[in-house]
Amino acid sequence: MSTAVPVVLAGARGHGRWHLDNIRRLQDKGIVRLAGICELTPLTEDELPEGIVTPAGAPEQSADFGALLDSTGAQVAVICTPIPTHADLALTAARRGVHLLLEKPPAPSYAEFRRMADGVAEAGVVCQIGFQSLGSHAVPAIRTLMAEGAIGEVVGIGGAGAWARAEAYYRRAPWAGKRRLNGVDVIDGALTNPLAHAVATALALGGSFRAEDVTDIQTELLRANDIESDDTSCVRVTTAQGRPVVVAATLCAEDPDEPYVVVHGERGRITFWYKQDRVLLQRADHGPEEFEYDRTDLLENLVEHLTDGADLLVTPDTTGAFMKVVEAIRLAPDPAPLPEQAWQLLPDERRRVVPGIDGLVAAAADTLALYSELGASWALPARKKEVST
C-alpha cells in the first residue's frame, strides 16, 4: 500500500471546513495525511474535526504558507482562501514543487488566471481547479447521450441557480460582495463564486472548456443587496461550437431550490441537478428517465493522478472558458441596484428577495433568454463583450 500523501490546507474556516472534513475522510482511507494548516489565526482544538489528529500528532499550523510547505514536506496543497490570494499562493506552492487543488474561481481576472496557470505549468506541477461538479460521473454520461443523438441536435444549454443568502453573508469577510478591495480585483458575484459551478458545468457540457471556445459574452448584472457585486445576474455565452450557453442566477430567491443545468435538443432535453448528481432525460416518444451517478472527489483524483497516472479531471486549461466569463463580468459596468420596489426584506431571515425572480431564473434557462428579453421591468439591456483570446 502506498504511503499517505502529506497535504497542507490553506484556509480552513468557512468553506475551508468542507475541505478539512474531506481531508479527514481521505486520511481515514489512508490516501492523504493532513500535515499542516495555514490560517492567520490557528485553529483551536475544538475546530479540528474528530479523528484528524493522528498518533503522529496534530497538524502543524502557521500563517506563513511557504514556510509551512517547507517544514511539513507537503506534496499537495489545498488552497481555499480569499479569491484575490489564489494566484500568489498557487505560485508559492508551485515554486516548491507542491501540487495543487485550487478552489474556484481560480482567479479574479483572466490576466491573474494566466499568470497562475503559466507559472504552474512552468514549475512542472499539476493543478486541479475545485469545480467539484465536474467530478460527477453524470458529466461524461450526459456528453455520451448528446453524442449519441438521444435528444437530437443540441441547440443550446441553460443553467439556473435560485439561492438565498442573508445580509450577514456579505459581512462574513472583508472581500464578500466586493468587486474590488484596496484596489485589487475580487469579483465576488453570484455567477463567479457561489453559482460558478452552474456556469462551469453548462460550458463543460457544451464542450466549451478553453478560452478560445468562447467568442462573445453578454452580461446583465444587478443587485438587490447593498453590496458592490451582483446578486441577481444572467449571462449569455456564444461559443465556437455554435451552442449558446445562458446561465441565470440569484441569491435573492423567494423559495431557494437546487441549481441545475439543462441541455436543449431538437427532440428533448437533459436536466442535470449537479449538486445531487441527478439527471432527467426527457425525449420525444419516450417516458422520462431518471439516473443518479457517483462522483469522483477532486482531491482523491489529484492523488490518483500523482500516484497512478489517472487523468486529472479539472486542469487550468479546461477552465479557460469559465475564466473568460469571469473577465467579462469584471469588465462590465458595476452591477445596477434594483429599484426599491423590486425587492423586499424578509425580516425573520434578514435577507432580501426579488419577487418573481425564481420564475425568471427558470425561464432564462428554459428559453436561453436574458432577463431583459423576458420582460423584467428592472433589467437593463445586455452589455456585449467581444472576446479576444
VOVEXZA-99760 format. One line per field, with one value per residue (C-alpha): residue in one letter; x, y, z. Coordinates in nm, 4 decimals, padded with zeros to 6 digits. Layout:
BEGIN
residu = (A,...)
x = (X,...)
y = (Y,...)
z = (Z,...)
//
This chain:
BEGIN
residu = (M,S,T,A,V,P,V,V,L,A,G,A,R,G,H,G,R,W,H,L,D,N,I,R,R,L,Q,D,K,G,I,V,R,L,A,G,I,C,E,L,T,P,L,T,E,D,E,L,P,E,G,I,V,T,P,A,G,A,P,E,Q,S,A,D,F,G,A,L,L,D,S,T,G,A,Q,V,A,V,I,C,T,P,I,P,T,H,A,D,L,A,L,T,A,A,R,R,G,V,H,L,L,L,E,K,P,P,A,P,S,Y,A,E,F,R,R,M,A,D,G,V,A,E,A,G,V,V,C,Q,I,G,F,Q,S,L,G,S,H,A,V,P,A,I,R,T,L,M,A,E,G,A,I,G,E,V,V,G,I,G,G,A,G,A,W,A,R,A,E,A,Y,Y,R,R,A,P,W,A,G,K,R,R,L,N,G,V,D,V,I,D,G,A,L,T,N,P,L,A,H,A,V,A,T,A,L,A,L,G,G,S,F,R,A,E,D,V,T,D,I,Q,T,E,L,L,R,A,N,D,I,E,S,D,D,T,S,C,V,R,V,T,T,A,Q,G,R,P,V,V,V,A,A,T,L,C,A,E,D,P,D,E,P,Y,V,V,V,H,G,E,R,G,R,I,T,F,W,Y,K,Q,D,R,V,L,L,Q,R,A,D,H,G,P,E,E,F,E,Y,D,R,T,D,L,L,E,N,L,V,E,H,L,T,D,G,A,D,L,L,V,T,P,D,T,T,G,A,F,M,K,V,V,E,A,I,R,L,A,P,D,P,A,P,L,P,E,Q,A,W,Q,L,L,P,D,E,R,R,R,V,V,P,G,I,D,G,L,V,A,A,A,A,D,T,L,A,L,Y,S,E,L,G,A,S,W,A,L,P,A,R,K,K,E,V,S,T)
x = (00.0000,00.1362,00.2183,-00.0419,00.0356,00.1126,-00.1284,-00.1341,-00.4674,-00.4613,-00.7898,-00.9617,-01.2566,-01.5736,-01.5842,-01.2418,-01.4207,-01.5603,-01.2051,-01.0946,-01.3691,-01.2897,-00.9200,-01.0141,-01.2287,-00.9399,-00.6974,-00.9175,-00.8798,-00.5013,-00.4893,-00.3653,-00.2315,-00.3063,00.0439,-00.0349,-00.2986,-00.2293,-00.4534,-00.3891,-00.5220,-00.4507,-00.7484,-00.8404,-00.8644,-01.2451,-01.2226,-01.0292,-01.2545,-01.2642,-01.0066,-00.7893,-00.5153,-00.3229,-00.0887,00.1892,00.0418,-00.1652,-00.1106,00.1426,-00.0138,00.1344,00.0302,00.3363,00.2279,00.5693,00.7414,00.4659,00.5101,00.8850,00.8622,00.5906,00.7318,00.3832,00.3333,-00.0114,-00.1622,-00.5346,-00.5984,-00.9328,-00.8505,-00.9997,-01.0205,-00.7526,-00.4908,-00.5290,-00.2667,00.0119,-00.0439,-00.0614,00.2709,00.4256,00.3390,00.4378,00.7859,00.8380,00.7223,00.3961,00.0899,-00.2391,-00.6101,-00.7159,-01.0654,-01.2868,-01.2867,-00.9157,-00.8533,-01.0464,-00.9252,-00.8100,-00.4628,-00.4231,-00.5501,-00.2920,-00.0151,-00.1121,-00.1647,00.1547,00.3594,00.2226,00.2975,00.6491,00.7128,00.6083,00.3457,-00.0169,-00.3157,-00.6737,-00.9367,-01.2069,-01.5170,-01.6500,-01.9451,-01.7015,-01.6039,-01.9586,-01.9883,-02.3048,-02.0939,-01.9408,-02.2723,-02.4626,-02.1999,-02.2382,-02.6175,-02.5629,-02.3109,-02.5450,-02.8235,-03.0570,-03.2233,-03.1450,-02.9232,-02.8239,-02.9444,-02.8210,-02.7559,-02.9196,-02.8234,-03.0353,-02.9430,-03.2037,-03.0363,-03.0811,-02.8197,-02.8901,-02.7493,-02.4951,-02.3427,-02.1947,-02.0439,-01.8684,-01.5371,-01.3933,-01.3938,-01.7502,-01.9794,-01.6932,-01.5791,-01.2570,-01.0840,-00.7945,-00.7509,-00.7339,-00.9912,-01.2156,-01.5194,-01.7247,-02.0548,-02.3366,-02.2106,-01.8398,-01.8453,-02.1479,-02.3099,-01.9880,-02.0496,-02.3617,-02.1517,-01.8595,-02.0852,-02.3001,-01.9885,-01.8344,-02.1463,-02.1422,-01.7788,-01.6596,-01.3619,-01.0864,-01.0687,-01.0763,-01.4092,-01.5782,-01.6433,-01.8855,-02.0386,-02.3426,-02.3962,-02.6835,-02.5608,-02.7908,-02.8119,-03.0859,-02.8410,-02.6321,-02.3116,-02.0735,-02.1088,-02.4054,-02.6537,-02.9024,-02.7425,-02.7533,-02.5027,-02.5195,-02.2049,-02.1670,-01.9380,-01.7213,-01.9322,-02.2345,-02.4317,-02.5364,-02.4977,-02.7288,-02.6939,-02.9202,-02.8560,-02.9827,-02.9021,-03.2430,-03.4759,-03.8226,-03.8035,-03.4412,-03.4001,-03.1344,-02.9352,-02.9324,-02.8091,-03.0342,-02.9235,-03.1816,-03.2090,-03.4401,-03.6155,-03.5816,-03.3810,-03.1420,-03.1607,-02.8666,-02.9002,-02.5255,-02.5112,-02.7133,-02.5518,-02.9084,-03.0115,-03.3532,-03.3771,-03.6936,-03.7341,-03.9931,-04.1699,-04.0180,-04.1225,-03.8997,-03.5909,-03.4059,-03.0493,-02.8249,-02.4472,-02.1439,-01.8818,-01.5033,-01.3621,-01.1184,-00.8516,-00.8690,-00.8407,-00.5362,-00.3621,-00.4517,-00.3058,00.0203,00.0449,-00.1183,-00.1299,-00.5107,-00.6338,-00.6708,-01.0365,-01.0237,-00.6996,-00.6486,-00.6730,-01.0217,-01.1416,-01.0271,-01.3819,-01.5166,-01.2435,-01.3496,-01.6934,-01.5297,-01.3334,-01.6459,-01.8152,-01.5049,-01.5014,-01.8760,-02.0098,-02.0716,-02.3980,-02.7043,-02.9048,-03.2574,-03.5256,-03.6551,-03.9961,-03.8307,-03.7165,-03.8416,-03.6712,-03.7793,-03.7366,-03.7270,-03.4486,-03.2766,-03.2492,-03.3661,-03.5856,-03.6809,-04.0458,-04.0794,-03.7054,-03.7408,-03.9610,-03.7315,-03.4235,-03.6036,-03.7378,-03.3901,-03.2508,-03.5570,-03.5676,-03.1985,-03.3172,-03.1775,-03.3804,-03.4312,-03.5597,-03.8037,-03.9636,-03.8259,-03.9106,-03.5891,-03.3465,-03.1050,-03.0326,-02.7403,-02.3889,-02.1991,-01.8342,-01.6380,-01.3897,-01.0291,-00.8054)
y = (00.0000,00.3428,00.5963,00.8622,01.1861,01.4796,01.7702,02.1313,02.3157,02.6934,02.8381,02.6011,02.8130,02.8985,02.6797,02.5513,02.3485,02.1296,02.0614,01.9865,01.7248,01.5817,01.5531,01.3699,01.1301,01.0597,01.0364,00.7618,00.5761,00.6094,00.8250,01.1547,01.2865,01.6389,01.7709,02.1386,02.4109,02.7673,03.0230,03.3757,03.2605,02.8959,02.6628,02.5732,02.2127,02.2416,02.3498,02.0394,01.7569,01.4482,01.1971,01.4451,01.4252,01.1011,00.9155,01.1074,01.4289,01.7310,01.9046,02.1862,02.5335,02.8547,03.1797,03.1526,02.9317,02.8893,02.8074,02.5568,02.3801,02.3607,02.2339,01.9732,01.8354,01.8635,01.7121,01.8668,02.1997,02.2686,02.6431,02.7724,03.1349,03.4695,03.4906,03.7623,03.5472,03.2390,03.3130,03.4146,03.1190,02.8774,03.0083,02.9893,02.6184,02.5581,02.7040,02.4425,02.1565,02.1206,02.0090,02.1946,02.1727,02.5347,02.6415,02.8108,03.0713,03.0181,03.3931,03.7235,03.8187,03.6470,03.8020,03.6645,03.3271,03.3180,03.4230,03.1387,02.8737,02.9618,02.9674,02.6306,02.4772,02.6229,02.4776,02.1341,02.0754,01.9810,02.1895,02.0752,02.3522,02.2892,02.2576,01.9548,01.9186,01.8284,01.5220,01.3915,01.0778,01.2391,01.4773,01.2135,01.0229,01.3311,01.4038,01.0456,01.0878,01.4098,01.2470,00.9524,01.1909,01.0956,01.4393,01.5203,01.8086,02.0184,02.3783,02.5327,02.4907,02.6712,02.6988,02.8091,02.8874,03.0306,03.0520,03.2662,03.4452,03.6536,04.0051,03.8654,03.6581,03.9791,04.0710,03.7374,03.8592,04.1924,04.0710,03.9297,04.1003,04.3119,04.3711,04.5281,04.5651,04.8050,04.8440,04.4673,04.2689,04.0376,03.9871,03.8001,03.7831,03.5287,03.3802,03.3930,03.2430,03.0737,02.9689,02.9420,02.5676,02.6370,02.8367,02.5932,02.2875,02.4387,02.5310,02.1870,02.0011,02.2109,02.1178,02.4732,02.4332,02.6544,03.0303,03.0083,02.8205,03.1474,03.4054,03.6527,03.7233,03.9286,04.0164,04.1538,04.2223,04.3549,04.3673,04.3879,04.3911,04.6882,04.5458,04.6177,04.2878,04.1247,03.9036,03.8674,03.8122,03.6362,03.5777,03.4525,03.2951,03.2484,02.9544,02.8385,02.5195,02.7321,02.6356,02.9345,02.8943,03.1045,03.0940,03.2868,03.3152,03.4904,03.4911,03.6559,03.3652,03.3506,02.9708,02.8555,02.5355,02.3031,02.4600,02.2771,02.2768,02.1830,02.0671,02.1565,01.9314,01.9387,01.6258,01.6538,01.7780,01.6580,01.8225,01.7816,01.8784,01.8998,01.9099,01.5868,01.4068,01.3528,01.3506,01.3582,01.2593,01.3724,01.2994,01.2558,00.9157,00.8041,00.8281,01.0367,00.8533,00.9472,00.8498,00.9026,00.8944,00.8659,01.1351,01.1316,01.3536,01.6040,01.5698,01.1926,01.2240,01.4527,01.1968,00.9143,01.1238,01.1633,00.8021,00.6012,00.8347,00.8773,01.1586,01.4875,01.5954,01.9774,02.1283,02.5066,02.4771,02.3301,02.6286,02.8922,02.9345,02.9915,03.2493,03.4376,03.4754,03.5991,03.8516,03.9766,04.0267,04.2051,04.4443,04.5091,04.8243,04.7844,04.5983,04.8216,04.8458,04.7149,04.9767,04.9548,04.8392,04.5364,04.3699,04.3030,04.2309,03.9132,04.0315,03.6849,03.5664,03.9057,03.8544,04.0364,03.8655,03.9697,03.8742,03.6724,03.6028,03.2251,03.2067,03.4373,03.2281,02.9122,03.0860,03.2076,02.8529,02.7217,02.9695,03.0765,03.4368,03.7103,03.8884,04.1959,03.9753,03.8070,04.1428,04.2004,04.5672,04.6234,04.4557,04.6624,04.5593,04.3192,04.4506,04.2823,04.1885,04.0812,03.8225,03.8342,03.5359)
z = (00.0000,-00.0919,00.1784,00.2535,00.0677,00.3012,00.2437,00.3651,00.3734,00.3306,00.4568,00.6986,00.8100,00.6177,00.3060,00.4110,00.6779,00.3978,00.2797,00.6357,00.6714,00.3277,00.4101,00.7306,00.5228,00.2852,00.5779,00.7264,00.3935,00.4095,00.0943,00.2423,00.5711,00.6938,00.7569,00.8064,00.8259,00.7114,00.8815,01.0051,01.3447,01.4318,01.4625,01.8184,01.9298,01.9070,01.5417,01.4369,01.3140,01.5291,01.4114,01.2215,01.4885,01.4339,01.6715,01.4949,01.6376,01.5362,01.2008,01.2140,01.1996,01.0641,00.8969,00.6662,00.3768,00.2163,00.5455,00.6282,00.2944,00.3591,00.7170,00.6503,00.3248,00.1756,-00.1688,-00.2187,-00.1126,-00.0985,-00.1349,-00.0068,00.0704,-00.0478,-00.4290,-00.4748,-00.2937,-00.5149,-00.7804,-00.5403,-00.3089,-00.6024,-00.7337,-00.3859,-00.3815,-00.7458,-00.6937,-00.4208,-00.6432,-00.4485,-00.6487,-00.6113,-00.5546,-00.6072,-00.5036,-00.7611,-00.9035,-00.9708,-01.0073,-01.0194,-01.3688,-01.6853,-01.6522,-01.2982,-01.4168,-01.6957,-01.4575,-01.2244,-01.4941,-01.6829,-01.3610,-01.2520,-01.5940,-01.5928,-01.2472,-01.3685,-01.1014,-01.1585,-01.0583,-01.0132,-01.0085,-00.7471,-00.9633,-00.7754,-01.0146,-01.2939,-01.0919,-01.1323,-01.3439,-01.4811,-01.6940,-01.9273,-01.9247,-02.0457,-02.3092,-02.4337,-02.4559,-02.6522,-02.8874,-02.9482,-03.0502,-02.7632,-02.7782,-03.1407,-03.2383,-02.9367,-02.9774,-02.6521,-02.2831,-01.9924,-01.6282,-01.3322,-00.9748,-00.7365,-00.3971,-00.0882,00.1206,00.4300,00.4551,00.7053,00.4209,00.2826,00.6183,00.6776,00.5324,00.4130,00.0487,00.0493,-00.2002,-00.3332,-00.6887,-00.5702,-00.2346,-00.1748,-00.5500,-00.6126,-00.8139,-00.6116,-00.8424,-00.5814,-00.7702,-00.7904,-01.1192,-01.0355,-00.6871,-00.5213,-00.8503,-01.0515,-01.0811,-01.2899,-01.5380,-01.5487,-01.5782,-01.8547,-02.0531,-02.0000,-02.1161,-02.4321,-02.4933,-02.4251,-02.1943,-02.3266,-02.3591,-02.7388,-02.7236,-02.6173,-02.8892,-02.7274,-02.3858,-02.2861,-01.9200,-01.7127,-01.3598,-01.0889,-00.7114,-00.4513,-00.1605,-00.0517,-00.1994,-00.4891,-00.6703,-00.8397,-00.6557,-00.9447,-01.2845,-01.6151,-01.8903,-02.2497,-02.3872,-02.7616,-02.8267,-03.1138,-03.1129,-03.2067,-02.8962,-02.6861,-02.3099,-02.0894,-01.7115,-01.4748,-01.1040,-00.7954,-00.4252,-00.3612,-00.4363,-00.2837,-00.2492,-00.2846,-00.4840,-00.6252,-00.9095,-01.2411,-01.5990,-01.8905,-02.2363,-02.5030,-02.8066,-03.1050,-02.9731,-02.5974,-02.3041,-02.0339,-01.6918,-01.4516,-01.0851,-01.0365,-00.6576,-00.6432,-00.9403,-01.0656,-01.4335,-01.6019,-01.9684,-02.1473,-02.5170,-02.7849,-02.7944,-02.4618,-02.0995,-01.8709,-01.7435,-01.4276,-01.3346,-01.0347,-01.0600,-00.8377,-00.8161,-00.8051,-00.5327,-00.6850,-00.4141,-00.4437,-00.8227,-00.7847,-00.5604,-00.8035,-01.0839,-00.8907,-00.7744,-01.0549,-01.3553,-01.3555,-01.5816,-01.3971,-01.4139,-01.3988,-01.5274,-01.5565,-01.9377,-01.9123,-01.7047,-01.9548,-02.0924,-01.7402,-01.6779,-01.9926,-01.8307,-01.5083,-01.7157,-01.8950,-01.5570,-01.4257,-01.7226,-01.7176,-01.5512,-01.1790,-01.1146,-01.1170,-00.7940,-00.8338,-00.7660,-00.4096,-00.5281,-00.6972,-00.3729,-00.0216,00.3087,00.4884,00.8476,01.0081,00.7782,00.7386,00.3661,00.0576,-00.2001,-00.5515,-00.6144,-00.9336,-00.9678,-00.9240,-01.2332,-01.4315,-01.3494,-01.4638,-01.7770,-01.8744,-01.8539,-02.0364,-02.3249,-02.3393,-02.2984,-02.0748,-01.8038,-02.0250,-02.3081,-02.0678,-01.9888,-01.6389,-01.5789,-01.3816,-01.6220,-01.8272,-02.1852,-02.2035,-02.2255,-02.5046,-02.4682,-02.7730,-02.6535,-02.7623,-02.6956)
//
